[in-house]
Amino acid sequence: MILSVFGLLGSVVLGLSAIAVIRTLALRKTPGKPGPSQDPPVIADEIVQEAALHLAQAVALRTIAHERMDETDSAPFHVLHALLRKFYPRMHGRLEIIDAGPRNLLFRWKGADESLLPALLAAHQDVVPASDADQWTFPPFSSTIESGYVWGRGSFDAKGQLIAICEAVEQLLAAGFSPERTWYIAFGCDEEIRGSAGAARMASLFTAMGIRFSFVLDEGGVVAQRFLSALDRPIAVVGIAEKGDVQLTLSCTKAGGHSSSPENPTALALIGKAAWRIESRHTVVRLTVPVRHMIRTLGVHAPFPLALVLLNLWLTKPIVMRIFSKNPAMNALIRSTCTVTMAKGSEAPNVVPTVATATVNVRILPGVSAEQMVARIGRRIADKRIVVKIEEDSRRSVASPIDSAPFAHICRAIATIFPSSIPTPYLMTGGTDALWYEQLSDCVYRFTPAMMDSGELKRMHNRDERFAIANMEKAMQFYMALIMTDRSA
């Protein structure tokens, strides 16, 4: 009896394995990544070096946007605009400049074929603060170029991309190029605080003008090196959607007083306990459409043993989810994440606070509501003394198609400049200005044309942020190829 049970189980395992192998072989016959649409544009080395100098001067400007816009210093933005006029005279002289607010920059490059919907390239001028400036290798707001990098706050996020777009347009104008379709170029002023005065304002302007776009391309995924140890090719991750951004406040009210005679645990201690409970466990795994597309694409190009795992989630999902869970960046693709970022107690060291609070930043997967997250967090805290309140809740992103002409066009441009890479759909774990433009196009994508490994990516919003001069060249070539080869995307 026992032998027949084991025999039956063995037959089932062999049958499932055979199905998985046959399915993997069939899926791997899927056409591979698009071939290069042309040879990469050739850019003289002196032009690339000059672009690096332009970026370094832009990085030196403290274009920091504050939550209260009346506290934002406009002067650095105006200096940046003056520099861009100086660096890119053709762009400013031959493109239409549209008034989109005092700190925003919006250009229109008229195309020859007005029957084509226009396209939009986006980046942002603002940067996050650098409160740890004394710990940087080079000052975060200086014009430092060293060891093949432009160093400083905003060099990667996202002034490198902004400068690369301007350089590409300037070079094309210098060569006498005229685009087929009309291109809009939008540089918002407050992406880091969710873009209400920047991209949101420009999106409203486009709506009032009755403009819709063939596609939108903003900052986003990169050409990631060593994304998976079993893959020896870089992966060009193109965001087709992004996670939601929710700010929650935890608060606790309890008797305060003098610290010499405390009634422990204090309100702040209870907040700390709640914070630990929030961060100590993962949220539930959920595979979204962008991540399913990504896993399938990687499976098609992976070595057969890994492909067998990636292309048969019906059988191997627990294994794949375990692999993703081991890496923070990959874990964020399959879960909503909760991070306690700020806490406040009393104003003096010898005073026990009556009210203590903490801020929780939640990055929510598409399809999950803020109310659902509040309920889950409440169950995890399991303390009625802690009140959880939604302070801010961003709109939810909608996944753009991967079978569209614009997505194929972007992938061809990637293949032209990064020929060894695997272009794949991706879910952006951070927020971008692209979210505001989803109302204006069915095809909104997020991609930064730069080679990055995990070490470089960790510098973003961190000390020693930098942008490689080699990446500046690649980014310039990408935007030139994207514009030059566009016909009917």
C-alpha positions in Angstrom: 0.0 0.0 0.0 2.8 2.4 1.0 4.8 1.5 -2.1 1.8 2.3 -4.3 1.2 5.6 -2.7 4.9 6.5 -3.2 4.6 5.3 -6.8 1.6 7.4 -7.4 3.3 10.5 -5.9 6.4 9.8 -8.0 4.2 9.6 -11.1 2.5 12.9 -10.2 5.9 14.6 -9.7 7.3 13.2 -13.0 4.1 14.4 -14.8 4.3 17.9 -13.4 8.0 18.1 -14.1 7.4 17.0 -17.7 4.7 19.6 -18.1 7.0 22.3 -16.7 9.8 21.3 -19.1 7.6 21.2 -22.1 6.0 24.6 -21.2 9.4 26.2 -20.6 10.7 24.9 -24.0 7.6 26.3 -25.7 7.8 29.7 -24.0 11.5 30.1 -24.7 10.7 30.0 -28.4 9.1 33.4 -28.0 10.9 36.0 -30.1 13.7 37.6 -28.2 14.5 41.2 -27.5 14.2 43.6 -30.4 17.3 44.1 -32.4 19.0 47.5 -32.7 17.1 50.0 -34.9 20.3 51.6 -36.0 23.9 52.2 -35.0 24.2 54.3 -31.8 24.6 58.0 -32.5 28.2 59.1 -32.4 29.0 61.8 -29.9 32.4 63.4 -29.8 34.3 63.0 -26.5 34.6 66.7 -26.0 30.8 67.1 -26.2 30.4 64.4 -23.6 32.9 66.0 -21.3 31.2 69.4 -21.8 27.9 67.7 -20.8 29.5 66.5 -17.6 30.6 70.0 -16.8 27.0 71.2 -17.5 25.7 68.6 -15.1 28.3 69.5 -12.4 27.2 73.2 -12.5 23.5 72.2 -12.3 24.2 69.9 -9.3 25.8 72.8 -7.4 22.4 74.5 -7.2 20.3 73.7 -4.2 17.0 73.2 -6.0 15.2 71.8 -3.0 11.4 71.9 -2.9 9.6 72.1 0.4 6.2 70.7 1.4 5.1 74.3 2.0 5.9 75.9 -1.4 6.2 79.4 0.2 9.3 78.1 2.0 10.9 77.0 -1.3 13.8 79.2 -2.4 13.1 80.0 -6.0 16.5 81.6 -6.6 18.4 78.3 -7.4 15.7 77.3 -9.8 16.0 80.6 -11.6 19.8 80.3 -11.8 19.4 76.8 -13.2 17.1 78.1 -15.9 19.6 80.8 -16.8 22.3 78.1 -17.0 20.2 76.0 -19.3 19.6 79.0 -21.6 23.3 79.6 -21.7 24.2 75.9 -22.3 21.5 75.2 -24.9 20.9 78.2 -27.1 19.4 76.3 -30.0 16.9 74.5 -27.7 15.8 77.8 -26.2 15.8 79.6 -29.5 14.1 77.1 -31.8 11.7 75.3 -29.5 8.5 77.0 -28.2 8.7 77.8 -24.5 5.4 77.4 -22.8 4.6 79.3 -19.5 3.9 76.5 -17.0 4.6 78.3 -13.7 7.5 80.2 -12.2 9.7 77.1 -11.5 8.7 74.7 -14.2 10.2 74.4 -17.7 8.0 73.3 -20.6 9.2 73.1 -24.3 7.4 72.2 -27.5 9.4 70.9 -30.5 7.0 71.0 -33.4 7.1 67.9 -35.7 6.5 67.7 -39.4 3.5 65.3 -39.2 0.7 66.9 -37.2 -1.5 63.8 -37.7 0.8 62.0 -35.1 0.0 62.3 -31.5 2.8 64.2 -29.7 5.2 62.5 -27.2 6.4 63.8 -23.8 9.8 63.5 -22.2 10.0 64.3 -18.5 12.5 64.8 -15.8 12.6 67.0 -12.6 14.7 69.8 -11.4 14.3 69.5 -7.6 16.4 67.3 -5.3 16.1 66.0 -1.8 18.1 67.7 1.0 21.5 66.6 2.1 21.4 66.9 5.9 24.5 64.6 6.2 26.7 66.8 4.1 29.7 66.4 6.5 29.7 62.6 5.8 30.0 62.9 2.0 33.3 62.3 0.2 32.7 65.5 -1.8 30.3 68.3 -0.8 26.8 67.4 -2.0 26.3 70.8 -3.6 29.5 71.4 -5.5 30.7 71.1 -9.1 32.8 68.0 -8.4 34.0 65.8 -11.2 36.3 63.0 -10.0 37.2 59.5 -11.1 34.8 59.5 -14.1 31.8 60.7 -12.1 29.8 63.9 -11.5 29.3 63.9 -7.7 26.5 65.5 -5.7 22.9 65.6 -4.7 20.6 65.2 -7.7 23.4 64.1 -10.1 21.5 60.8 -10.6 18.0 61.8 -9.4 17.3 63.4 -11.8 19.5 66.2 -13.1 21.6 63.7 -15.0 18.6 62.7 -17.0 17.5 66.4 -17.4 20.9 67.4 -18.8 21.0 64.4 -21.1 17.7 65.3 -22.7 18.8 68.9 -23.2 22.1 67.7 -24.7 20.4 65.3 -27.0 18.0 67.9 -28.3 20.8 70.5 -28.8 22.9 68.0 -30.7 20.0 67.1 -33.0 19.3 70.7 -33.7 22.9 71.4 -34.4 22.8 68.6 -37.0 19.8 70.1 -38.7 17.4 67.3 -37.6 13.6 67.8 -37.6 11.4 65.3 -35.8 8.4 63.5 -37.4 6.1 64.0 -34.5 5.9 66.9 -32.0 7.8 66.4 -28.8 7.0 68.1 -25.5 9.7 68.3 -22.8 8.6 68.9 -19.2 10.9 69.6 -16.3 8.9 69.8 -13.0 9.9 71.7 -9.9 8.7 69.5 -7.1 8.7 65.8 -7.9 10.3 64.9 -4.6 7.3 66.2 -2.8 4.8 64.6 -5.2 4.7 67.2 -7.9 1.5 69.2 -7.1 3.1 72.5 -8.3 5.1 70.9 -11.1 3.9 67.9 -13.1 0.3 68.2 -11.7 0.2 71.8 -12.9 1.6 70.9 -16.3 -0.8 67.9 -16.7 -3.7 70.3 -16.0 -2.3 72.7 -18.6 -2.2 69.9 -21.2 -5.7 68.8 -20.3 -6.9 72.4 -20.8 -5.2 72.5 -24.2 -6.8 69.2 -25.2 -3.5 67.5 -25.7 -3.1 63.7 -25.4 0.2 61.9 -25.9 1.2 58.9 -27.9 3.5 58.1 -25.0 5.2 59.6 -22.0 8.7 58.7 -20.9 9.9 59.8 -17.4 12.6 58.7 -15.0 12.4 55.2 -13.7 14.1 51.9 -14.0 17.7 51.6 -15.1 19.9 49.1 -16.9 20.6 47.0 -13.9 23.7 44.9 -13.7 23.8 41.7 -11.6 20.1 41.9 -10.9 20.0 38.1 -10.6 23.2 36.2 -10.0 22.1 33.5 -12.5 21.8 36.0 -15.3 25.0 37.3 -16.9 23.3 40.0 -18.9 22.1 43.4 -17.6 18.4 44.0 -17.4 16.8 47.2 -18.7 13.8 47.6 -16.4 11.1 49.8 -17.9 8.5 50.9 -15.4 4.9 50.4 -16.7 3.3 51.4 -13.4 4.4 52.5 -9.9 3.5 51.8 -6.3 1.2 54.1 -4.4 2.6 56.5 -1.8 0.7 56.8 1.5 1.7 58.7 4.7 0.2 57.4 7.9 0.5 58.9 11.4 0.7 56.8 14.6 -0.3 58.7 17.7 -0.5 57.8 21.4 -1.8 60.0 24.2 -0.8 59.1 27.7 -0.1 60.9 31.0 3.2 62.9 30.8 5.1 64.8 33.4 8.7 65.0 34.7 11.2 62.4 33.6 12.3 61.9 37.2 9.0 60.0 38.0 7.8 58.5 34.8 4.8 56.2 34.4 6.3 53.6 32.1 5.8 52.7 29.3 5.5 56.2 28.1 3.5 57.3 25.0 6.8 57.4 23.0 7.7 53.9 24.2 4.4 52.6 23.0 4.9 54.3 19.7 8.3 52.6 19.5 6.8 49.2 20.2 4.2 49.8 17.5 6.9 50.9 15.0 8.8 47.7 15.7 5.8 45.5 15.2 5.1 47.3 11.8 8.6 46.7 10.5 9.3 43.3 12.0 7.1 41.3 9.6 6.5 41.3 5.9 3.1 42.1 4.3 1.4 39.6 2.2 2.9 38.6 -1.2 0.9 39.8 -4.2 2.0 39.4 -7.9 0.9 42.4 -9.9 0.7 42.5 -13.7 4.0 44.4 -14.2 5.9 41.9 -12.0 4.3 38.9 -13.8 5.4 40.4 -17.1 8.9 40.9 -15.7 9.2 37.4 -14.4 8.1 35.9 -17.8 10.5 38.1 -19.8 13.4 37.2 -17.6 12.4 33.5 -17.8 12.5 33.6 -21.6 16.1 34.9 -21.6 17.4 33.0 -18.5 19.5 29.9 -18.5 17.3 26.8 -18.7 17.3 25.8 -14.9 16.3 29.4 -13.9 13.8 29.6 -16.8 12.2 26.4 -15.6 11.5 28.1 -12.3 10.5 31.5 -13.6 8.2 30.3 -16.4 6.2 27.9 -14.2 4.8 30.0 -11.4 1.8 27.7 -11.3 4.2 25.2 -9.8 7.1 27.2 -8.5 5.6 30.4 -7.1 6.7 29.7 -3.5 10.3 29.2 -4.6 10.3 32.4 -6.7 8.7 34.4 -3.9 11.3 33.2 -1.5 14.1 34.3 -3.9 12.5 37.7 -4.2 12.1 38.0 -0.5 15.8 37.7 0.2 16.6 41.0 -1.6 15.2 44.3 -0.4 14.8 45.7 -3.9 13.1 42.6 -5.2 11.0 42.1 -2.1 9.5 45.6 -2.7 8.2 44.3 -6.0 6.0 41.7 -4.5 4.8 43.4 -1.3 3.5 46.7 0.0 6.2 48.0 2.3 5.9 50.0 5.5 8.7 52.0 6.9 8.7 54.3 10.0 10.6 57.4 9.0 9.9 60.0 11.6 9.0 60.1 15.3 8.3 62.9 17.8 8.0 63.0 21.6 8.5 66.0 23.9 10.4 69.2 23.2 12.8 68.7 26.2 15.0 65.8 27.4 13.5 65.8 30.9 9.8 66.0 29.9 7.7 62.9 29.3 5.5 63.6 26.3 1.7 63.6 26.7 1.4 62.9 23.0 3.9 60.9 20.9 3.7 60.4 17.1 5.4 58.6 14.3 5.2 58.8 10.5 4.9 55.6 8.5 5.6 55.7 4.8 3.7 53.0 3.0 4.5 52.1 -0.6 1.3 50.3 -1.8 1.0 47.8 -4.6 -1.5 48.6 -7.3 -4.9 47.3 -6.3 -4.4 47.8 -2.6 -6.2 50.7 -0.8 -4.9 52.8 2.1 -7.8 51.7 4.2 -6.8 48.1 3.7 -3.3 48.9 4.9 -4.5 50.8 7.9 -6.6 47.8 8.9 -3.6 45.4 8.5 -1.3 47.7 10.5 -3.9 48.0 13.2 -4.1 44.2 13.5 -0.3 44.0 13.6 0.1 46.7 16.3 -2.7 45.1 18.4 -2.8 48.1 20.8 -6.0 50.2 21.1 -3.9 53.0 22.6 -2.3 53.6 19.2 -4.4 55.6 16.7 -3.5 55.2 13.0 -4.5 58.0 10.7 -4.2 58.5 6.9 -2.5 61.8 6.3 -1.8 61.6 2.5 -2.8 59.1 -0.2 -1.6 59.4 -3.7 -3.7 58.3 -6.7 -3.2 54.8 -7.9 -1.1 54.0 -11.0 -2.5 52.0 -13.9 -0.3 49.6 -15.8 0.6 50.7 -19.3 0.6 48.1 -22.1 3.6 46.2 -23.2 2.2 45.2 -26.6 2.0 48.8 -27.7 4.1 50.5 -30.5 5.6 53.0 -28.0 6.8 50.3 -25.7 8.4 48.4 -28.6 10.0 51.7 -29.8 11.5 52.3 -26.4 12.8 48.8 -26.3 14.4 49.2 -29.7 16.2 52.4 -28.5 17.4 50.5 -25.4 18.7 47.6 -27.7 20.5 50.2 -29.8 22.4 51.8 -26.9 22.6 48.8 -24.5 22.8 45.8 -27.0 23.6 43.2 -24.4 20.6 44.1 -22.1 17.3 42.4 -21.7 14.5 45.1 -21.8 11.7 44.1 -19.5 8.5 45.6 -17.9 8.9 46.5 -14.3 6.9 47.9 -11.3 8.4 51.2 -10.0 8.7 51.0 -6.3 9.2 54.8 -5.9 7.0 57.6 -7.1 7.5 59.7 -10.2 6.0 62.6 -12.0 4.7 60.1 -14.6 1.8 59.4 -12.3 0.3 62.8 -13.1 0.6 62.2 -16.9 -1.3 58.8 -16.8 -4.5 60.8 -17.4 -3.0 62.1 -20.7 -1.8 58.9 -22.3 -2.5 55.1 -22.3 1.3 54.5 -22.6 3.3 56.0 -19.7 6.7 54.5 -19.1 9.5 55.1 -16.6 13.1 54.5 -17.6 16.5 56.1 -16.9 19.0 55.2 -19.6 22.0 54.5 -17.4 24.0 51.4 -16.3 23.7 50.8 -12.6 24.6 48.1 -10.1 23.1 47.7 -6.6 25.9 49.7 -5.1 25.2 52.7 -7.3 21.5 52.5 -6.8 22.0 52.7 -3.0 23.5 56.1 -3.4 20.2 57.6 -4.6 18.7 59.7 -1.8 21.8 58.8 0.1 25.3 60.1 0.6 27.8 60.2 -2.2 25.2 60.3 -5.0 26.9 60.4 -8.3 26.4 60.0 -12.1 29.0 58.4 -14.3 30.2 60.3 -17.3 30.0 57.1 -19.3 26.3 57.0 -18.4 25.9 60.6 -19.6 27.1 59.5 -23.0 24.7 56.6 -23.0 21.8 58.7 -21.9 22.5 61.3 -24.6 22.7 58.6 -27.2 19.5 57.0 -26.0 17.4 60.1 -26.3 18.9 60.9 -29.7 18.1 57.4 -30.9 14.6 57.6 -29.4 13.7 60.8 -31.2 15.6 60.1 -34.5 14.0 56.7 -35.1 10.5 57.6 -34.1 8.0 57.4 -36.9 4.6 56.1 -35.9 4.9 54.9 -32.3 
